[in-house]
Amino acid sequence: MRREKNQYIFASELSKRNRSHRFRNAVLILLPILIISLVVMNIAVSRQVKLEEIRLTVLNLPDDLENFSILHLSDLHGARFGEKQKAIETALGTTRYSCVVMTGDMLGEDGDVQPLLELVALMPQDTPKFLIPGDTDGPAVETRAHSSLSVYTGWAEELQAAGIQILDLPVLITREKGRIWFVPEELYALDLDGMRKVFQKQLDDLNGRKTSLTADDAAHIRALEYEIQRIESLLEIRKEFLPTDIQVVLTHTPLSDDYLSDLISWTAKEDLFSMRYATLILAGHYNGGQWRLPFAGAIYVPELGWFPKDEQVQGLSYVDGVPQYISPGLGSDPHYEHQPGRIFNSPVITRIVLTRRATK
């Protein structure tokens, strides 16, 4: 009896070991399949460019600007999506738009403009195209000697030659009765009188030198003259703003409630050139969080921490009552030091349509 009982116990343990062994083998087989499936899914999601459309209700929109559409791109980071940006071409298809806005970080490493030029070549030449630099692009104005006598850097000159306007002053697009401005956000925050005095003093000091000027000095003089002229132009342009004008604000980094509230408080109510009268803010910078979990959103954003709210990193939300659209972007940002590439994060181009009609 004792032997039979021992044999029974041994058979039970053997059965458990067999089940454990089979489970381990199943995991070893299925895990690589799961990993490969996830990799394939991620490649499909993160390399397929999406064109999204947003209809934004603007109650004071002039009739002539009904259905005015803005193609918003951001954060290309020099990425290519097929030969000559074929995937972007496919996503755009026959889409029509009134203008193109690029909110920074569009260049590749070391200011490589070629991928961006390939993208722009897909667009109608006569469509207005505006760009503000992002933090990885660097400034568009060169303060040191370079291969050209232009005040602009080499990459800025190439983009301008391709029909892209480096937006350093407000630009106005008019219809018969409607007027829409595109304004770099930084211009609202400038102390113009103070800056003009500082630049003028620096310029006077350089021009007053008794020793000969170096090539870098000459480039610095050109940059200072450019900045002084920009301030003079902005002081005149500000007088052209009308109460019925639409103001679209371009910023690379999204704005916060506190920052916007401060900007508004610095200007008088009668000053029409003010964030108080902003119609829409367009931003980028966060690349949608770069690494995302399906149905959960961004995992980690260096400036925002772990699992930030999605409205902080992409999509349409409201900042101190002003609509702000944050582009999910196209490429991947090297500032995500430990999150290379995009994971479950489709590259996105957005078409924003302005309308007086109520939208869902």
C-alpha positions in Angstrom: 0.0 0.0 0.0 2.8 2.4 0.8 4.5 1.7 -2.5 1.4 2.3 -4.5 0.8 5.6 -2.6 4.3 6.8 -3.4 3.9 5.9 -7.0 0.7 7.9 -7.1 2.4 10.9 -5.6 5.3 10.7 -8.0 2.8 10.4 -11.0 1.1 13.6 -9.8 4.3 15.6 -9.5 5.4 14.3 -12.9 2.1 15.5 -14.4 2.6 19.0 -12.9 6.2 19.1 -14.2 5.0 18.1 -17.7 2.3 20.8 -17.7 4.9 23.4 -16.5 7.3 22.3 -19.2 4.6 22.5 -21.9 3.6 26.0 -20.7 7.2 27.2 -20.8 7.7 25.8 -24.3 4.5 27.6 -25.4 5.7 30.9 -24.0 9.1 30.4 -25.7 7.3 29.8 -29.0 4.6 32.5 -28.6 6.8 35.3 -27.2 9.0 35.7 -30.3 5.8 35.6 -32.4 4.2 38.3 -30.2 7.4 40.5 -30.3 7.7 40.2 -34.1 4.0 41.0 -34.5 4.3 44.1 -32.3 7.4 45.2 -34.3 5.5 44.7 -37.6 2.5 46.6 -36.2 4.7 49.4 -35.0 6.4 49.7 -38.3 3.0 49.8 -40.1 1.7 52.4 -37.7 4.7 54.6 -37.3 5.7 54.8 -41.0 2.2 55.4 -42.4 1.6 59.1 -42.7 -1.9 60.2 -41.7 -3.8 63.2 -42.9 -6.2 64.4 -40.3 -8.8 67.2 -40.6 -10.1 69.5 -37.9 -13.0 71.9 -38.4 -12.7 74.9 -36.1 -15.6 77.1 -35.4 -14.7 80.8 -35.4 -17.7 82.9 -34.6 -16.4 86.2 -36.0 -15.0 84.6 -39.2 -15.6 86.9 -42.2 -17.6 85.3 -45.0 -14.7 85.4 -47.4 -12.7 83.2 -45.0 -15.3 80.5 -44.7 -13.5 77.1 -45.2 -10.1 78.8 -45.3 -7.8 75.8 -44.7 -4.4 75.6 -43.1 -2.1 72.6 -43.8 -0.1 72.3 -40.6 3.2 70.4 -40.5 5.7 70.1 -37.7 8.8 68.3 -36.4 9.9 66.5 -39.6 13.4 66.3 -38.2 14.8 65.6 -41.6 12.8 62.3 -41.9 12.1 60.6 -45.2 8.9 58.6 -45.9 9.8 56.7 -49.0 11.6 58.0 -52.1 10.9 61.7 -52.5 8.5 61.6 -49.6 6.2 59.2 -51.4 4.1 58.3 -48.3 3.5 62.0 -47.6 2.5 62.4 -51.3 0.0 59.5 -50.9 -1.4 61.0 -47.7 -1.9 64.4 -49.3 -3.5 63.0 -52.4 -5.6 65.7 -54.1 -6.2 67.6 -50.8 -6.5 71.4 -51.3 -5.5 74.0 -48.8 -5.2 77.8 -48.6 -1.7 77.9 -47.1 1.0 75.8 -45.4 2.3 76.4 -41.9 5.4 74.7 -40.5 6.0 75.1 -36.7 9.6 74.2 -36.4 12.1 71.3 -36.1 11.7 70.5 -39.8 15.4 70.2 -40.7 17.6 67.2 -40.3 21.0 66.9 -38.5 23.4 69.8 -39.2 20.7 71.8 -41.0 20.0 69.3 -43.7 17.2 70.8 -45.8 16.9 68.2 -48.5 14.1 66.1 -47.0 12.1 69.2 -46.4 12.7 70.4 -49.9 11.4 67.1 -51.2 8.3 67.5 -49.1 7.7 71.1 -50.3 8.1 70.0 -53.9 4.8 68.0 -53.5 2.9 71.2 -52.9 1.6 73.9 -55.4 4.2 76.6 -55.9 1.7 79.4 -55.6 0.4 78.3 -52.2 1.8 80.5 -49.4 4.2 78.6 -47.1 5.3 79.8 -43.7 8.0 78.4 -41.4 9.2 79.3 -37.9 12.4 77.6 -36.7 12.3 75.1 -33.8 14.9 74.5 -31.1 16.8 71.9 -33.1 16.8 74.1 -36.3 18.8 76.9 -34.8 18.3 80.6 -35.6 17.6 81.6 -39.2 19.8 84.7 -38.9 23.6 84.2 -39.0 25.7 86.4 -36.7 29.1 85.0 -37.8 30.9 85.1 -41.1 29.7 82.5 -43.6 29.8 81.8 -47.3 27.2 84.4 -48.1 26.7 88.1 -47.5 23.1 87.4 -46.7 21.9 87.9 -43.1 20.3 84.4 -43.3 21.9 81.1 -42.6 22.5 78.7 -45.5 19.5 76.6 -44.8 17.2 79.6 -44.5 18.4 80.8 -47.9 17.7 77.4 -49.5 14.2 77.3 -48.1 13.5 80.8 -49.2 14.6 80.0 -52.7 12.1 77.1 -52.7 9.3 79.4 -51.8 9.1 79.0 -48.1 8.8 82.3 -46.1 10.8 82.3 -42.9 8.2 84.0 -40.7 10.0 86.8 -38.8 7.2 89.4 -39.1 3.4 89.1 -39.2 2.1 88.2 -42.7 -1.3 89.1 -44.0 -3.4 87.1 -46.4 -6.4 89.0 -47.7 -9.7 88.1 -49.4 -12.2 90.7 -50.7 -13.5 91.3 -47.2 -11.6 88.9 -45.0 -8.1 89.3 -43.5 -6.0 86.7 -41.8 -2.7 87.3 -40.1 0.0 84.7 -39.4 2.1 85.9 -36.5 5.2 84.3 -34.7 4.3 84.1 -31.0 7.6 85.7 -30.0 6.6 89.0 -31.4 3.8 89.5 -28.9 6.3 89.2 -26.0 9.0 91.6 -27.3 9.9 94.9 -25.5 10.4 96.7 -28.8 11.7 100.0 -27.4 14.1 98.3 -25.1 15.4 95.9 -27.8 15.9 98.7 -30.3 18.1 100.6 -27.8 20.2 97.5 -27.0 20.7 96.7 -30.7 21.5 100.3 -31.6 24.1 100.6 -28.9 25.8 97.3 -30.0 25.7 98.6 -33.6 27.2 102.0 -32.7 29.9 100.3 -30.7 30.9 98.1 -33.6 30.8 100.9 -36.1 32.8 103.2 -33.8 35.7 100.8 -33.5 39.0 102.4 -34.4 40.5 99.0 -35.4 39.5 97.2 -38.6 36.5 94.9 -38.4 36.8 91.2 -38.8 34.5 89.1 -41.1 32.6 88.0 -38.0 32.2 91.7 -37.0 30.7 92.5 -40.4 28.3 89.6 -40.1 27.3 90.8 -36.7 26.6 94.3 -38.0 24.4 92.8 -40.7 22.5 90.9 -38.1 22.0 94.0 -35.9 20.8 96.1 -38.8 18.4 93.3 -39.7 17.0 93.2 -36.1 16.6 97.0 -35.9 14.8 97.1 -39.3 12.6 94.2 -38.1 11.6 96.2 -35.0 10.9 99.3 -37.1 8.8 97.2 -39.5 6.9 95.5 -36.7 6.0 98.9 -35.1 4.4 99.9 -38.4 2.7 96.6 -39.1 1.0 96.6 -35.7 -0.9 99.7 -36.7 -2.5 97.8 -39.6 -4.4 95.3 -37.4 -8.2 95.7 -37.5 -10.8 94.4 -34.9 -12.2 92.0 -37.5 -8.9 90.5 -38.4 -8.2 86.8 -37.7 -4.9 86.2 -35.9 -3.2 82.8 -36.2 -0.3 82.5 -33.9 2.7 80.2 -34.7 4.8 78.8 -31.9 7.1 75.8 -31.8 6.6 75.0 -28.1 3.0 74.9 -26.9 1.8 77.7 -24.7 0.5 77.3 -21.1 -2.4 79.1 -19.5 -0.1 81.1 -17.2 2.1 82.2 -20.0 -0.7 83.3 -22.2 -2.4 85.1 -19.3 0.8 87.0 -18.7 1.1 88.0 -22.4 -2.5 89.3 -22.4 -2.0 91.2 -19.2 1.0 93.1 -20.7 -1.0 94.7 -23.4 -3.8 97.3 -23.3 -7.3 96.3 -24.4 -7.2 98.8 -27.2 -4.0 97.3 -28.6 -5.3 95.0 -31.4 -1.9 93.4 -31.8 -2.3 91.2 -28.8 -2.7 87.5 -27.8 -6.1 88.7 -26.4 -7.3 88.7 -30.0 -5.7 85.4 -31.0 -8.0 83.2 -33.0 -5.9 80.0 -33.1 -2.5 78.9 -31.8 -0.5 76.3 -33.8 2.3 74.5 -32.1 4.4 71.3 -32.3 7.5 70.2 -30.3 6.4 67.1 -28.5 6.0 64.7 -31.4 2.9 63.2 -29.7 5.1 61.9 -27.0 7.3 59.9 -29.4 6.7 56.6 -27.7 3.0 55.8 -27.1 0.9 52.9 -25.7 -2.2 52.0 -27.6 -5.3 53.5 -25.8 -3.0 55.0 -23.1 -1.1 57.8 -24.8 2.4 59.1 -24.4 4.7 57.2 -22.0 7.2 59.9 -21.1 7.8 63.5 -22.2 11.0 65.1 -20.8 9.3 68.4 -20.0 6.1 67.0 -18.8 7.0 63.7 -17.0 5.4 60.3 -17.1 2.1 59.7 -18.8 1.1 63.3 -19.4 -2.4 64.1 -20.5 -2.8 63.8 -24.2 -4.1 67.4 -24.5 -0.7 68.5 -23.3 1.2 66.8 -26.1 -1.1 66.7 -29.2 -4.5 67.6 -30.6 -6.9 70.5 -30.1 -7.4 72.0 -26.6 -8.0 75.5 -25.1 -5.4 77.7 -23.4 -6.8 80.5 -21.4 -9.8 80.3 -23.7 -7.8 80.3 -27.0 -7.9 77.2 -29.2 -4.4 75.6 -29.5 -3.6 72.8 -31.8 -0.5 70.8 -31.1 0.7 68.8 -34.1 1.7 65.2 -33.4 4.5 65.8 -35.8 6.2 63.7 -38.5 9.7 62.6 -37.4 11.4 61.7 -34.1 13.1 64.2 -31.8 16.7 63.5 -30.5 15.7 65.3 -27.2 13.9 62.0 -26.4 17.3 60.6 -25.5 16.2 57.1 -24.4 13.2 56.9 -26.8 14.6 56.8 -30.3 12.1 56.6 -33.2 8.3 56.6 -32.9 6.5 53.7 -31.3 2.8 53.3 -32.0 2.8 56.9 -33.0 1.6 57.7 -36.6 3.2 60.7 -38.3 0.5 63.2 -38.9 -0.2 66.2 -41.2 -3.2 68.2 -40.2 -5.6 70.2 -42.3 -7.4 72.8 -40.2 -10.6 74.3 -41.7 -12.0 77.5 -40.3 -15.8 77.9 -40.3 -18.5 79.9 -38.7 -20.7 76.8 -38.5 -20.9 74.9 -35.2 -18.8 71.7 -35.3 -19.1 68.6 -33.2 
